[in-house]
């Protein structure tokens, strides 16, 4: 025998659901809000959730936002959505926020400051409750713009020189020190660095880490051995590597500021008819998805992007709850992942 047919979802509102369970609508509202469910007796909350499923109840986000003045939406801005390192960051953010009843809107902000400000204004117009930004430079006016609007903001994989907003990133200097120490341990003495853009905290701090590590390992930074890439992509990695090898042909190893630059170094060596690691050892940075599938599998510094996203989301939840504590900079400890792209230096060197 068939059971009762559930009413169409469009006809089931909060009051009808409350009547079906025999409680006040405010009790239903609290039971269906993950942040407030603890205020309702466990058995009552379970009855409400079960009834909502059976009746096909779906909350009206517009009505809820008008009532609470909160949209339960969070904007996430990334500089290049095709860069594989951002996928796990976004996944971590969405997992933590989703567990608290928030939905995420991901925006590819690109590299143009005007486009970035336009996207930020669009998200604010949609009444997002907060923003997670992976786009900021070291002194970024778009961050000041967000703060002036009173929007809670947390930075991820990037940091602000002036500590105007809480940030979660890998310990970039420490990561580059791991890379250089690994190469020095293999016997390399002439090591080059493909630096990221100096306007970004990752490019700046990883370059500093390279310079500090070379001193720690009593190795000289040869003239021309640091080449700055204009962007984090393979084309720039190839260009920078060709420039580096032309300026310092005795280089036997390269520590790259990210994995895409390292893959560009692979392309440069191929164009020269050289092999990795027989001619040049290469270390990347980030351990983005699939770098273990290239040939040779890339030795790299793992930064834990999903953990980074989770921690950023937790910080944002604190800010959105009204917490007014000091700005925090969370530095996650990196890990060296040794694969086949590094070996002792060529004997001819």
Secondary structure as UniProt FT lines:
FT   HELIX           9..11
FT   HELIX           14..21
FT   HELIX           25..31
FT   TURN            34..36
FT   HELIX           37..39
FT   HELIX           42..55
FT   HELIX           61..68
FT   STRAND          73..78
FT   TURN            81..82
FT   HELIX           85..99
FT   TURN            100..101
FT   STRAND          103..108
FT   HELIX           113..125
FT   TURN            126..127
FT   STRAND          130..133
FT   TURN            138..139
FT   HELIX           141..148
FT   TURN            149..150
FT   STRAND          152..156
FT   TURN            161..162
FT   STRAND          166..170
FT   HELIX           172..186
FT   STRAND          191..195
FT   TURN            198..199
FT   HELIX           201..216
FT   TURN            217..218
FT   TURN            223..224
FT   STRAND          226..228
FT   HELIX           234..247
FT   TURN            249..250
FT   STRAND          253..256
FT   HELIX           259..271
FT   TURN            272..273
FT   TURN            276..279
FT   STRAND          281..283
FT   TURN            289..292
FT   STRAND          299..302
FT   HELIX           305..320
FT   TURN            321..322
FT   STRAND          329..332
FT   STRAND          335..337
FT   TURN            340..341
FT   TURN            347..348
//
